[in-house]
């Protein structure tokens, strides 16, 4: 995006600002935002609240540029990179909120606009799920005893600190066992799935 910027150049600030918003909204759409215009606005709002990016935004896109004509610390390309980073973060937050909302029934927490769960699951999905559960049941006994023990405790809802105190080991050890147990279980499931 090439804009005539800076207080010296004669420019239409509102037009520059609208183009910046349109560019950010287009980028948000490309990143998968469900509401790209709002994501663009939120990115600019956050950038104007940040002490590092706010002077550059005021200088390049403000209606009343600063009295001193010295350019800000950030050149325009650095400001664009910053805005893109903030926009990426905003879109990821949006996706996270959408994913989080779908985990609850819409009426339970007052989210009428959330996608309702499909009441009749696809028969193929049910069969695949049953097959995978059977494979996991066959693979689980092949894990080391420590891995099986901590994974069972985690499935029962125990926290790492509780598991560590019960087993007399550190939380880091528990985290390692959980991670390695899941990794070993996944390898076994992949091997068996390939045979199908």
KAQUITA-V173470 format. One record per backbone hydrogen bond with DSSP energy under -1.0 kcal/mol. NH is the residue of the N-H (numbers start at 1). CO is the residue of the C=O. E is the energy in kcal/mol with one decimal. If there is no record, write none. Layout:
<<NH CO E> <NH CO E>>
This chain:
<<16 12 -2.3> <17 13 -2.7> <18 14 -2.6> <19 15 -2.4> <20 16 -2.3> <21 17 -2.6> <22 18 -2.7> <23 19 -2.5> <24 20 -2.6> <25 21 -2.8> <26 22 -2.4> <27 23 -2.3> <28 24 -2.6> <29 25 -2.4> <30 26 -2.2> <31 27 -1.9> <32 29 -1.1> <33 28 -2.7> <39 35 -2.1> <40 36 -2.3> <41 37 -2.3> <42 38 -2.7> <43 39 -2.1> <44 40 -2.1> <45 41 -2.7> <46 42 -2.5> <47 43 -2.0> <48 44 -2.4> <49 45 -1.2> <54 50 -2.2> <57 53 -2.2> <58 54 -2.6> <59 55 -2.3> <60 56 -2.8> <61 57 -2.8> <62 58 -1.4> <79 75 -1.9> <80 76 -2.4> <81 77 -2.1> <82 78 -2.3> <83 79 -2.8> <84 80 -2.5> <85 81 -2.2> <86 82 -2.6> <87 83 -2.7> <88 84 -2.6> <89 85 -2.0> <90 86 -2.5> <91 87 -2.7> <92 88 -2.2> <93 89 -2.4> <94 90 -2.4> <95 91 -2.6> <96 92 -2.4> <97 93 -2.6> <98 94 -2.3> <99 95 -2.7> <100 96 -2.5> <101 97 -2.5> <102 98 -1.6> <103 100 -1.3> <104 101 -1.5> <111 106 -2.3> <114 111 -1.4> <126 122 -2.0> <127 123 -2.4> <128 124 -2.6> <129 125 -2.6> <130 126 -2.5> <131 127 -2.3> <132 128 -2.6> <133 129 -2.5> <134 130 -2.0> <135 131 -2.1> <136 132 -2.6> <137 133 -2.3> <138 134 -1.7> <139 135 -2.1> <140 136 -2.5> <142 139 -1.5> <143 140 -1.8> <148 144 -2.4> <149 145 -2.6> <150 146 -2.5> <151 147 -2.3> <152 148 -2.4> <153 149 -2.1> <154 150 -2.4> <155 151 -2.3> <156 152 -1.9> <157 154 -1.4> <158 153 -2.3> <163 159 -2.4> <164 160 -2.8> <165 161 -2.1> <166 162 -2.2> <167 163 -2.5> <168 164 -1.4> <169 164 -1.9> <174 170 -1.9> <175 171 -2.8> <176 172 -2.4> <177 173 -2.7> <178 174 -2.7> <179 175 -2.5> <180 176 -3.0> <181 177 -2.8> <182 178 -2.5> <183 179 -2.3> <184 180 -2.9> <185 181 -2.5> <186 182 -2.5> <187 183 -2.1> <188 184 -2.3> <189 185 -2.5> <190 186 -2.6> <191 187 -2.5> <192 188 -2.4> <193 189 -2.5> <194 190 -1.9>>
